[in-house]
Amino acid sequence: MKSMTRNTLILGLGLMLGVMLAIGQGVLAEKRNSGFSAESIPLEDIRSLSEVFGKIKQNYVEEVEDKVLLENAIRGLLSGLDPHSAYLDKKAFTDLREGTSGEFGGLGIVVGMEEGFVKVISPIDDTPAERAGVESGDLIIRLDDKNVKGMSLEDAVKIMRGKPKTDILLTIVREGKDKPLKITITRAIIKVQSVRSKTLAKGFGYIRISAFQERTGSDLRKAISKLKKANNRKDLKGLVLDLRNNPGGLLNAAVEVSDAFLEGGVVVSIKGRDESNTMTHSAKGMDLLNDAPIVVLINGGSASASEIVAGALQDHKRAIIMGTQSFGKASVQTVVPLGNGSALKLTTARYYTPAGTSIQAKGIIPDIEIDDVQVSKKDDNGFKRTKEKDLTRHLKNGDSEEESTSKKDSKDKDSKLVLAKDDYALYEALNLLKGLSLVKNLQR
């Protein structure tokens, strides 16, 4: 077999609708002696394939182009392997490469297949799908008037793609709902800002990573610097890293993010059947938080590259992982470009956390499990709880700063209540972070 080297992309999770494939970059080489030779070609089976090809050409009710038949045969070869191996025609391959840049067209959801239906792995932040109310775990059973059952994932994706400002009606089955939901989404050009940050409380930062892209590592470092400056601190007291509903992204970006919080050691190891598909990625020792506490939020929509980060920080005991069990995507796909502009996306390896654990079909188990719940501002009886200060003619504190302190306390309480109502998991993560910071200070 002629030796050749191809530029490849190491992939994480499934196909996207103008979304992101969970991808990591790397360069792999085909070995000169791959074990495949002319003697190993299954001639009898190839004769059967040729016979089927001829029967279809001769007897099918409509004439079919040779190219269509051959591409369908290639798709069948790959789709029969596992849910993530696939044939990418020219357009699909182009869409894949555009997706890693952070700007692409579509709905803004990451999808896979489950029992013949399209399953939503996660919606992407601030996209048409997220704004329309699509949720992680939704099963799409109809696209406009077309039944999804029996479609390939690629065919479903093609239907969901389309010109910006055009609508598509998704019929969705959601756990806990008695009947299917109908959600209309207007297609758009998706521009993903993968890193967002804010201050949760004085000295405590929050960074949300929605996907791992080319710029995510550098954007994370900028976000940390910005948080330190906003809090007038050399080092933060602690950080919440939000990876919920993060479908993955570039492997290199996941390694960069992990590296930003580790002083060294293995981040992730990749092991394939062939040595060329085996490698280890390690941190270079550049903890930007100087060992300040970290709480990482994950859920069932956290997949692939986001699981690499959570697994690395958990195994190195660098962060507390909080939330619900992650998606469990720990196989590696390699995209190999073909001569005609198309490509193969082929599962070539599994990845392992620093402790050597495979989370394939299992996911990351949080250190602290917490489900999303709704928090009410009022007690069960519908009335606000009465405090001493609410009583008529209550005795004054006697402190001249009572009024200003009371206003500040009221403002802080309202802020906490809003956070608890809007995002209870984040509220609890902040409370945990404050506790960890307090313990760290007491140990000094």
C-alpha positions in Angstrom: 0.0 0.0 0.0 1.4 3.4 -1.0 2.5 5.3 2.1 0.9 8.7 2.6 0.4 11.2 5.3 -2.9 13.0 5.7 -3.9 16.0 7.8 -6.6 14.8 10.1 -8.9 16.1 12.8 -9.5 14.2 16.0 -13.2 14.3 16.6 -15.4 14.1 19.6 -19.1 14.0 19.4 -21.6 13.4 16.5 -22.9 15.6 13.7 -24.2 19.1 14.0 -26.9 21.3 12.5 -24.9 24.3 12.0 -23.5 23.4 15.3 -20.1 22.1 16.4 -18.8 18.7 16.0 -16.7 17.9 19.1 -13.3 18.1 17.5 -9.7 18.1 18.3 -6.8 18.7 16.0 -3.9 16.4 15.5 -1.7 14.9 12.8 -1.7 11.2 12.3 0.2 9.2 9.8 -0.8 5.9 8.1 1.9 3.3 8.8 3.8 2.1 5.8 2.8 -1.5 6.7 -0.8 -1.3 7.8 -1.4 -5.0 7.6 -3.7 -4.6 4.6 -2.6 -6.4 1.5 -3.9 -7.7 -1.8 -4.0 -11.2 -0.3 -6.4 -10.0 2.5 -9.0 -8.6 0.1 -12.3 -10.5 0.5 -12.8 -11.2 -3.2 -15.9 -13.3 -2.7 -17.7 -10.6 -0.7 -16.6 -7.9 -3.2 -18.1 -10.1 -6.0 -21.4 -10.1 -4.0 -21.2 -6.3 -3.7 -20.6 -6.0 -7.5 -23.5 -8.4 -8.1 -25.9 -6.3 -6.0 -24.7 -3.1 -7.7 -25.5 -4.7 -11.1 -29.0 -5.9 -10.0 -29.9 -2.4 -8.7 -28.7 -0.8 -12.0 -30.7 -3.3 -14.0 -33.9 -3.7 -12.1 -34.5 -0.8 -9.8 -37.8 1.1 -10.6 -35.8 4.3 -11.4 -32.4 4.9 -12.9 -29.8 5.5 -10.3 -26.4 7.2 -11.0 -23.3 5.1 -10.3 -21.9 7.9 -8.1 -25.0 7.8 -5.9 -24.9 4.1 -5.5 -21.2 4.1 -4.6 -21.6 6.9 -2.1 -24.5 5.1 -0.5 -22.3 1.9 -0.3 -19.6 3.9 1.5 -22.1 5.4 3.9 -23.3 1.9 4.7 -19.8 0.7 5.4 -19.3 3.4 8.0 -22.8 3.7 9.5 -22.7 -0.1 10.4 -19.7 0.4 12.6 -20.9 2.8 15.4 -23.0 5.9 15.8 -20.1 8.3 15.2 -18.3 6.9 12.1 -19.6 8.4 8.9 -18.9 9.4 5.3 -18.7 13.2 4.8 -19.5 14.4 1.3 -17.9 17.6 0.1 -20.6 19.9 1.7 -20.6 18.0 5.0 -16.8 18.2 5.1 -16.8 21.9 4.4 -19.5 22.4 7.1 -17.4 20.5 9.6 -14.3 22.7 9.0 -16.4 25.9 9.2 -17.9 24.7 12.5 -14.6 24.8 14.3 -14.1 28.5 13.5 -17.1 29.5 15.6 -19.4 30.8 12.9 -21.7 28.7 10.8 -25.3 28.4 9.6 -28.1 26.3 11.1 -30.2 25.9 14.2 -27.7 25.7 17.0 -28.0 22.2 18.3 -25.7 19.2 18.6 -27.4 15.9 17.6 -26.9 12.2 17.5 -29.1 9.2 16.7 -31.1 7.1 19.2 -33.4 4.2 18.3 -33.9 5.7 14.8 -34.7 9.2 16.0 -32.5 12.3 16.1 -31.5 13.0 19.7 -30.5 16.5 20.9 -27.2 16.2 22.8 -27.4 19.9 23.7 -28.5 23.3 22.4 -25.8 25.9 22.0 -25.9 29.1 24.0 -27.7 32.0 22.5 -28.8 30.3 19.3 -32.3 29.9 17.6 -32.7 26.4 19.1 -31.9 27.4 22.6 -34.2 30.5 22.4 -37.0 28.3 21.0 -36.8 26.0 24.1 -35.1 22.9 22.7 -33.5 20.9 25.5 -30.8 18.3 26.0 -32.3 14.9 25.7 -35.2 15.8 23.3 -36.0 13.3 20.6 -36.9 14.8 17.2 -39.4 12.6 15.5 -40.6 14.8 12.6 -39.0 17.5 10.6 -41.8 19.6 9.1 -43.9 16.9 7.5 -41.2 14.3 7.2 -40.9 11.3 9.6 -37.4 11.0 11.0 -37.7 7.2 11.5 -35.6 5.5 8.9 -33.5 8.5 8.0 -29.8 8.6 8.3 -28.4 11.3 10.6 -26.8 13.0 7.6 -30.1 13.2 5.7 -31.8 14.6 8.8 -29.1 17.2 9.2 -29.4 18.2 5.5 -33.2 18.9 6.1 -32.5 20.9 9.2 -29.9 23.0 7.5 -31.2 25.8 5.2 -31.1 29.4 4.3 -31.1 31.9 7.2 -34.5 33.4 8.1 -36.3 30.3 7.0 -38.4 28.2 9.4 -38.5 24.6 10.3 -41.0 22.8 12.5 -39.6 20.2 14.9 -41.9 17.6 16.5 -40.2 16.6 19.7 -40.8 13.9 22.3 -39.6 15.1 25.7 -39.4 13.1 28.9 -42.1 14.0 31.4 -44.4 15.4 28.7 -47.6 13.5 27.8 -47.6 14.4 24.1 -45.1 15.6 21.5 -44.1 19.2 21.4 -44.1 21.3 18.2 -41.4 23.9 18.1 -40.8 26.2 15.1 -37.3 27.5 14.8 -36.0 30.1 12.4 -32.6 29.2 10.9 -29.8 31.7 11.3 -26.1 32.2 10.9 -24.7 31.0 14.2 -21.9 32.9 15.8 -20.7 31.2 18.9 -18.9 33.1 21.7 -17.4 30.1 23.4 -16.2 31.9 26.6 -18.3 34.2 28.8 -17.4 35.5 32.2 -18.7 37.6 35.1 -18.3 38.2 38.8 -20.7 36.2 41.0 -19.6 37.8 44.3 -16.6 39.9 45.4 -13.5 37.9 44.5 -15.5 34.9 43.0 -15.6 34.5 39.3 -17.7 32.6 36.8 -16.6 31.4 33.4 -19.0 29.7 31.0 -17.5 27.6 28.1 -20.2 26.7 25.6 -18.0 24.9 23.1 -14.3 24.2 22.5 -13.0 26.2 19.5 -9.8 27.4 18.1 -9.8 30.6 20.3 -11.2 29.0 23.5 -7.9 28.6 25.3 -6.7 32.2 24.7 -10.2 33.6 25.4 -10.2 31.7 28.7 -6.9 33.3 29.7 -8.2 36.7 28.8 -11.4 36.1 30.8 -9.4 35.1 34.0 -7.3 38.2 33.6 -10.4 40.4 33.2 -12.0 38.9 36.3 -8.9 39.5 38.4 -8.8 43.1 37.2 -12.5 43.7 37.9 -12.1 42.4 41.4 -8.8 44.3 42.0 -7.1 41.1 42.9 -3.9 39.4 42.0 -5.6 36.0 42.4 -9.3 35.2 42.6 -10.8 33.6 45.7 -12.4 31.0 43.6 -14.0 30.2 40.2 -17.1 28.4 38.9 -16.3 26.8 35.5 -19.7 26.1 33.8 -19.5 23.2 31.2 -23.2 22.3 31.2 -24.7 21.6 27.8 -21.2 21.9 26.3 -21.1 19.3 23.4 -17.3 19.4 23.1 -15.0 20.8 20.5 -11.4 20.9 19.6 -9.2 18.5 21.6 -6.3 21.0 21.7 -8.7 23.6 23.2 -9.8 21.1 25.9 -6.1 20.5 26.8 -5.4 24.2 26.9 -8.3 24.8 29.3 -7.2 22.0 31.6 -3.6 23.2 31.4 -4.8 26.7 32.7 -5.7 25.1 36.0 -3.1 22.4 36.5 0.6 22.5 37.5 1.5 19.4 35.5 0.5 15.8 34.8 -1.5 14.0 32.2 -4.6 15.7 30.9 -5.9 12.9 28.6 -4.5 9.8 27.0 -5.7 8.4 23.7 -5.3 4.7 22.9 -6.1 3.1 19.5 -5.4 -0.3 18.0 -2.5 1.2 16.1 0.5 3.0 17.7 -0.1 6.0 15.3 -3.5 6.5 17.0 -2.0 6.5 20.5 -0.8 9.6 22.3 -0.8 11.4 25.7 -1.4 15.1 26.3 0.1 16.7 29.4 -0.2 20.0 31.2 2.7 22.4 31.1 2.3 23.7 34.6 0.6 27.1 34.4 -2.2 27.2 37.0 -3.6 30.7 36.4 -5.6 30.6 39.6 -2.7 29.8 41.9 -4.5 26.9 43.5 -7.7 28.9 44.2 -10.8 26.6 44.6 -12.7 25.6 41.4 -16.2 24.1 41.1 -17.0 22.6 37.7 -20.7 22.4 36.7 -21.7 19.5 34.3 -24.9 17.8 33.2 -26.1 15.3 30.7 -25.4 17.7 27.8 -21.7 17.9 28.8 -19.8 15.7 26.3 -16.5 14.7 24.8 -14.0 17.6 25.2 -15.9 19.0 28.2 -15.7 15.6 29.8 -11.9 15.6 29.1 -11.6 18.9 31.2 -14.0 17.7 34.0 -12.2 14.3 34.1 -8.7 15.9 34.2 -9.6 18.4 37.0 -11.4 15.7 39.0 -8.6 13.1 38.7 -6.0 15.6 39.7 -8.2 16.7 42.6 -8.0 20.2 41.3 -11.8 20.9 41.2 -15.1 19.7 42.7 -17.4 18.4 40.0 -21.0 19.3 40.6 -24.2 18.6 38.7 -25.5 15.5 37.0 -23.8 12.7 35.2 -22.3 13.7 31.8 -23.0 12.4 28.4 -20.3 9.7 28.2 -18.6 10.2 24.8 -15.1 8.9 25.1 -14.3 7.5 21.6 -12.1 9.3 19.2 -12.9 9.9 15.5 -10.3 10.7 12.9 -11.4 12.7 9.9 -9.4 11.6 6.9 -9.7 13.8 3.7 -10.2 11.8 0.5 -9.0 12.8 -3.0 -12.4 13.9 -4.3 -12.9 16.5 -1.5 -15.0 14.3 0.7 -13.8 12.6 3.9 -14.2 9.7 6.2 -14.9 10.2 9.9 -13.7 7.0 11.5 -13.6 5.9 15.1 -9.9 5.1 15.7 -9.4 5.2 19.5 -10.8 5.7 23.0 -9.7 8.4 25.4 -8.9 8.0 29.1 -8.9 10.3 32.0 -5.5 10.9 33.8 -6.4 8.0 36.2 -6.7 5.7 33.2 -10.5 5.5 33.4 -12.7 5.2 30.3 -16.0 7.0 30.6 -17.3 5.7 27.3 -21.1 5.2 27.7 -20.7 6.0 31.4 -19.8 9.7 31.7 -18.3 11.7 34.5 -19.9 11.1 37.9 -20.1 14.3 39.8 -18.5 14.6 43.3 -21.7 16.4 44.3 -24.9 15.5 42.4 -27.5 18.3 42.1 -30.5 18.5 39.8 -32.1 21.6 38.5 -34.8 22.7 40.8 -37.1 25.7 41.0 -36.7 28.0 44.0 -39.7 30.1 45.3 -39.3 33.5 46.9 -42.1 32.8 49.3 -42.8 30.2 52.0 -45.2 27.3 51.3 -48.1 29.4 52.8 -47.5 32.0 50.1 -46.4 34.7 52.5 -42.9 36.3 52.9 -41.3 35.2 56.2 -41.5 38.0 58.8 -38.3 39.3 60.4 -37.7 41.5 63.5 -37.0 44.5 61.3 -40.5 44.1 59.7 -42.3 44.6 63.0 -43.9 48.0 63.7 -41.9 50.2 66.1 -39.1 47.6 66.2 -36.1 48.5 68.4 -33.3 50.2 66.4 -29.9 48.6 66.2 -28.2 51.7 67.6 -25.5 51.6 64.9 -25.2 54.8 62.9 -24.5 52.7 59.9 -27.6 50.6 60.3 -29.5 52.1 57.4 -26.7 51.8 54.9 -25.8 48.3 56.1 -29.5 47.2 56.0 -29.8 48.4 52.4 -26.6 46.6 51.4 -27.8 43.4 53.1 -31.1 43.7 51.3 -29.4 44.2 48.0 -27.1 41.2 48.6 -30.1 39.1 49.6 -32.1 40.1 46.5 -29.1 39.3 44.3 -28.7 35.8 45.9 -32.4 35.2 45.5 -32.3 36.1 41.8 -29.4 33.7 41.3 -31.1 30.9 43.3 -34.3 31.3 41.2 -32.5 31.7 37.9 -29.9 29.0 38.3 -30.1 26.9 41.5 -27.1 24.7 40.6 -24.9 27.8 40.1 -26.2 29.3 43.4 -25.1 26.1 45.2 -21.8 26.1 43.3 -21.1 29.6 44.6 -22.0 28.6 48.2 -19.6 25.6 47.9 -16.9 27.8 46.4 -17.2 30.2 49.4 -16.9 27.3 51.8 -13.8 26.0 50.1 -12.2 29.4 50.1 -12.9 29.8 53.8 -11.4 26.4 54.6 -8.3 27.2 52.5 -7.9 30.5 54.4 -8.2 28.7 57.8 -5.5 26.2 56.8 -3.0 29.0 56.2 
